[in-house]
Amino acid sequence: MARTWVFACVFALAIVPAAQAASLSKSYSYFTIRGKTLDEIQEQLDRRGPRLRETGRRHAGATRMEFKTHAGYRERNGRCEVTSGKVTLVARVILPRWSQRGASEDVRLVWETLAADIKRHEEAHVTIARKYAREIEAQIAAVRPQRSCALARKKVEETTDRLMRRHNAEQDRFDEVEARNFESRLTRLLDQRMRRAAYGR
């Protein structure tokens, strides 16, 4: 069975080591934007960013993740037991790539700060998903023998669905916290970069 979860990083330029998962396949893709000012960059993100089917809106970045769950079963002594459980997490991270020709140093600094934060945010979503991939795998293995393999499969599906609901809720909470803290976080990160740049002169 497979469960798909999609995250979009909402972005407004107006200023507004993880433990191993059961199995992880992660890839990156990029879309190119241009612009010399923050307003131009925002317009490009609104026009070129990945679009979510659920909202129809484009975003500055997105992570598409699929949980693929496989379980093995064996009948023995009139019972059916789960003999193996494997969860593969497939993650595709979509990030913006900026063509920086002619932009001022100030715009470049804001973009570099923001791009790094977008990537951090997306990687955090993958980390949360890896945690649940491990948990799903562990709880599948802990399913007790059932009267039939049909019942065992049902228990595995119920376990997976329950943990996926918890996963989705945690991802949503993470988004809410990140959105609330966006302005203060970006201001702090910009200040840190400006201090490092000043010390480097």
The 8 nearest C-alpha neighbors of each residue, nearest first, counted from 0:
[[1, 68, 67, 69, 2, 66, 156, 70],
 [2, 0, 67, 66, 68, 65, 3, 69],
 [1, 3, 66, 65, 67, 4, 0, 163],
 [4, 2, 65, 64, 66, 1, 5, 63],
 [3, 5, 64, 65, 63, 2, 6, 167],
 [4, 6, 63, 62, 64, 3, 7, 61],
 [7, 5, 62, 61, 63, 8, 4, 124],
 [8, 6, 61, 60, 9, 58, 62, 5],
 [7, 9, 60, 61, 59, 58, 10, 6],
 [10, 8, 58, 59, 7, 11, 60, 178],
 [9, 11, 59, 8, 12, 58, 15, 60],
 [12, 10, 13, 15, 14, 41, 9, 59],
 [13, 11, 14, 41, 37, 10, 15, 38],
 [12, 14, 15, 11, 37, 38, 41, 10],
 [15, 13, 12, 11, 182, 185, 181, 186],
 [14, 182, 13, 11, 12, 181, 10, 185],
 [17, 18, 19, 126, 123, 122, 20, 129],
 [16, 18, 19, 126, 129, 20, 130, 127],
 [19, 17, 20, 16, 130, 129, 126, 133],
 [20, 18, 17, 21, 129, 22, 133, 23],
 [21, 19, 129, 133, 22, 132, 23, 18],
 [20, 22, 133, 86, 132, 87, 19, 23],
 [23, 21, 87, 20, 88, 86, 24, 19],
 [24, 22, 88, 87, 89, 25, 20, 21],
 [23, 25, 89, 90, 88, 26, 22, 87],
 [26, 24, 90, 91, 89, 23, 27, 92],
 [25, 27, 91, 92, 90, 24, 28, 89],
 [28, 26, 92, 91, 93, 29, 25, 94],
 [27, 29, 93, 92, 94, 26, 30, 91],
 [30, 28, 94, 95, 93, 96, 31, 27],
 [29, 31, 95, 96, 94, 32, 48, 28],
 [32, 30, 96, 97, 95, 29, 33, 98],
 [31, 33, 97, 43, 96, 98, 30, 44],
 [34, 32, 98, 97, 40, 43, 99, 31],
 [33, 35, 39, 40, 36, 32, 99, 43],
 [34, 36, 102, 101, 39, 37, 33, 99],
 [37, 35, 39, 38, 34, 40, 106, 102],
 [36, 38, 40, 39, 41, 12, 106, 35],
 [37, 39, 41, 36, 40, 42, 12, 13],
 [40, 38, 34, 42, 36, 41, 37, 43],
 [39, 41, 34, 37, 43, 42, 38, 44],
 [42, 40, 38, 44, 43, 39, 12, 37],
 [41, 43, 39, 45, 40, 44, 46, 38],
 [44, 42, 46, 40, 41, 45, 32, 47],
 [45, 43, 48, 41, 47, 46, 42, 59],
 [44, 46, 42, 43, 57, 47, 48, 41],
 [45, 47, 43, 44, 48, 42, 57, 41],
 [48, 46, 44, 43, 45, 49, 32, 30],
 [47, 49, 44, 58, 57, 59, 45, 46],
 [50, 48, 57, 58, 60, 51, 47, 61],
 [49, 51, 57, 56, 55, 48, 52, 58],
 [52, 50, 55, 53, 54, 56, 57, 49],
 [51, 53, 55, 54, 50, 56, 57, 5],
 [52, 54, 51, 55, 56, 50, 5, 7],
 [55, 53, 56, 51, 52, 50, 57, 7],
 [54, 56, 52, 51, 50, 53, 57, 49],
 [57, 55, 54, 50, 51, 58, 52, 49],
 [56, 58, 50, 48, 49, 45, 51, 55],
 [59, 57, 48, 9, 60, 49, 8, 7],
 [58, 60, 48, 10, 44, 8, 9, 95],
 [61, 59, 94, 8, 93, 58, 7, 95],
 [60, 62, 7, 93, 6, 8, 92, 63],
 [61, 63, 92, 6, 91, 5, 93, 121],
 [62, 64, 5, 91, 90, 4, 6, 92],
 [65, 63, 90, 4, 89, 3, 5, 62],
 [64, 66, 3, 89, 2, 88, 4, 67],
 [65, 67, 88, 2, 1, 87, 3, 68],
 [68, 66, 1, 87, 86, 0, 65, 88],
 [67, 69, 86, 0, 85, 1, 66, 87],
 [68, 70, 85, 84, 86, 67, 0, 71],
 [71, 69, 84, 83, 85, 72, 68, 81],
 [70, 72, 83, 82, 81, 84, 69, 73],
 [73, 71, 81, 82, 80, 79, 70, 148],
 [74, 72, 80, 79, 75, 82, 81, 71],
 [73, 75, 79, 78, 80, 77, 72, 76],
 [74, 76, 78, 77, 79, 73, 80, 144],
 [77, 75, 78, 74, 79, 146, 73, 80],
 [78, 76, 75, 74, 146, 79, 147, 145],
 [77, 79, 146, 75, 76, 74, 145, 144],
 [80, 78, 74, 148, 145, 147, 144, 73],
 [79, 81, 144, 73, 72, 82, 74, 145],
 [82, 80, 72, 71, 83, 140, 73, 142],
 [83, 81, 71, 72, 80, 73, 84, 140],
 [84, 82, 71, 70, 81, 140, 85, 72],
 [85, 83, 70, 136, 69, 140, 139, 71],
 [84, 86, 69, 136, 68, 70, 87, 83],
 [87, 85, 68, 67, 21, 136, 132, 69],
 [86, 88, 22, 67, 23, 66, 89, 21],
 [87, 89, 66, 23, 65, 22, 24, 90],
 [90, 88, 24, 65, 64, 23, 25, 87],
 [91, 89, 64, 25, 63, 24, 88, 92],
 [90, 92, 26, 63, 62, 27, 25, 64],
 [91, 93, 62, 27, 61, 26, 28, 90],
 [94, 92, 28, 61, 60, 29, 27, 62],
 [93, 95, 60, 29, 28, 92, 30, 96],
 [96, 94, 30, 29, 31, 97, 60, 59],
 [95, 97, 31, 30, 29, 32, 94, 98],
 [98, 96, 32, 31, 33, 99, 95, 34],
 [97, 99, 33, 100, 32, 96, 31, 34],
 [98, 100, 97, 102, 101, 33, 35, 34],
 [101, 99, 102, 98, 35, 34, 33, 103],
 [100, 102, 35, 99, 103, 34, 98, 104],
 [103, 101, 35, 100, 99, 106, 107, 104],
 [102, 104, 106, 105, 107, 101, 35, 36],
 [103, 105, 107, 106, 108, 102, 109, 101],
 [104, 106, 108, 103, 107, 109, 102, 110],
 [107, 105, 109, 103, 108, 104, 110, 102],
 [106, 108, 104, 110, 105, 109, 111, 103],
 [107, 109, 105, 111, 106, 110, 104, 112],
 [110, 108, 106, 112, 107, 111, 113, 105],
 [109, 111, 113, 107, 112, 108, 114, 106],
 [112, 110, 114, 108, 113, 109, 107, 115],
 [113, 111, 109, 115, 110, 114, 108, 189],
 [112, 114, 110, 116, 115, 111, 109, 117],
 [115, 113, 117, 111, 116, 112, 110, 118],
 [116, 114, 118, 112, 113, 117, 111, 119],
 [115, 117, 119, 113, 118, 114, 120, 112],
 [116, 118, 114, 120, 115, 119, 113, 121],
 [117, 119, 121, 115, 120, 116, 122, 114],
 [120, 118, 116, 122, 117, 121, 123, 115],
 [119, 121, 117, 123, 118, 122, 116, 124],
 [120, 122, 118, 124, 123, 119, 62, 117],
 [123, 121, 125, 119, 124, 120, 118, 126],
 [124, 122, 126, 120, 121, 125, 119, 127],
 [123, 125, 127, 121, 122, 126, 128, 120],
 [124, 126, 128, 122, 123, 127, 129, 121],
 [127, 125, 123, 129, 128, 124, 122, 130],
 [128, 126, 124, 130, 125, 129, 123, 131],
 [127, 129, 125, 131, 130, 126, 132, 124],
 [130, 128, 20, 132, 126, 131, 127, 125],
 [129, 131, 127, 133, 128, 132, 134, 126],
 [130, 132, 134, 128, 133, 129, 135, 166],
 [131, 133, 129, 135, 134, 130, 86, 20],
 [134, 132, 136, 131, 20, 130, 21, 135],
 [133, 135, 131, 137, 136, 132, 138, 130],
 [136, 134, 132, 138, 137, 133, 131, 159],
 [135, 137, 133, 139, 134, 138, 84, 85],
 [138, 136, 134, 140, 135, 139, 133, 141],
 [137, 139, 141, 135, 140, 136, 134, 142],
 [138, 140, 136, 141, 142, 137, 155, 84],
 [139, 141, 137, 138, 142, 84, 136, 83],
 [140, 142, 138, 139, 143, 137, 81, 136],
 [143, 141, 139, 140, 138, 144, 81, 154],
 [144, 142, 141, 145, 80, 81, 151, 140],
 [145, 143, 80, 79, 78, 142, 151, 81],
 [144, 146, 79, 147, 151, 78, 150, 143],
 [147, 145, 78, 79, 150, 77, 144, 148],
 [146, 148, 79, 150, 149, 145, 78, 151],
 [149, 147, 151, 79, 150, 152, 72, 145],
 [148, 150, 152, 147, 151, 153, 146, 145],
 [149, 151, 153, 148, 147, 152, 145, 154],
 [152, 150, 148, 154, 153, 149, 145, 155],
 [153, 151, 155, 149, 154, 150, 148, 156],
 [152, 154, 150, 156, 151, 155, 157, 149],
 [153, 155, 157, 151, 152, 156, 158, 150],
 [156, 154, 152, 158, 153, 157, 139, 159],
 [157, 155, 159, 153, 158, 154, 160, 152],
 [156, 158, 154, 160, 159, 155, 161, 153],
 [159, 157, 155, 161, 156, 160, 154, 162],
 [158, 160, 156, 162, 157, 161, 135, 163],
 [159, 161, 163, 157, 162, 158, 156, 164],
 [162, 160, 158, 164, 163, 159, 157, 165],
 [161, 163, 165, 159, 164, 160, 166, 158],
 [162, 164, 166, 160, 165, 161, 159, 167],
 [165, 163, 167, 161, 162, 166, 168, 160],
 [164, 166, 162, 168, 163, 167, 169, 161],
 [165, 167, 163, 169, 164, 168, 162, 170],
 [168, 166, 170, 164, 169, 165, 163, 171],
 [167, 169, 171, 165, 170, 166, 164, 172],
 [170, 168, 172, 166, 171, 167, 173, 165],
 [171, 169, 173, 167, 168, 172, 166, 174],
 [170, 172, 168, 174, 169, 173, 167, 175],
 [173, 171, 169, 175, 174, 170, 168, 176],
 [172, 174, 170, 176, 171, 175, 177, 169],
 [175, 173, 177, 171, 172, 176, 178, 170],
 [174, 176, 172, 178, 173, 177, 179, 171],
 [177, 175, 179, 173, 178, 174, 180, 172],
 [176, 178, 174, 180, 175, 179, 181, 173],
 [179, 177, 181, 175, 176, 180, 174, 9],
 [180, 178, 176, 177, 181, 175, 182, 174],
 [179, 181, 177, 178, 183, 184, 182, 176],
 [182, 180, 178, 184, 183, 179, 177, 185],
 [181, 183, 15, 185, 184, 180, 14, 186],
 [182, 184, 186, 185, 180, 181, 187, 188],
 [185, 183, 181, 187, 182, 186, 180, 188],
 [184, 186, 188, 182, 187, 183, 189, 181],
 [187, 185, 183, 189, 184, 188, 182, 190],
 [186, 188, 190, 184, 185, 189, 183, 191],
 [189, 187, 185, 191, 190, 186, 184, 192],
 [190, 188, 192, 186, 191, 187, 185, 193],
 [189, 191, 187, 193, 188, 192, 194, 186],
 [190, 192, 188, 194, 189, 193, 195, 187],
 [193, 191, 195, 189, 194, 190, 196, 188],
 [192, 194, 196, 190, 195, 191, 197, 189],
 [193, 195, 197, 191, 192, 196, 190, 198],
 [196, 194, 192, 198, 197, 193, 199, 191],
 [195, 197, 193, 199, 194, 198, 192, 200],
 [198, 196, 194, 199, 195, 200, 193, 192],
 [199, 197, 195, 196, 200, 194, 193, 192],
 [198, 200, 196, 197, 195, 194, 193, 192],
 [199, 197, 198, 196, 195, 194, 193, 192]]
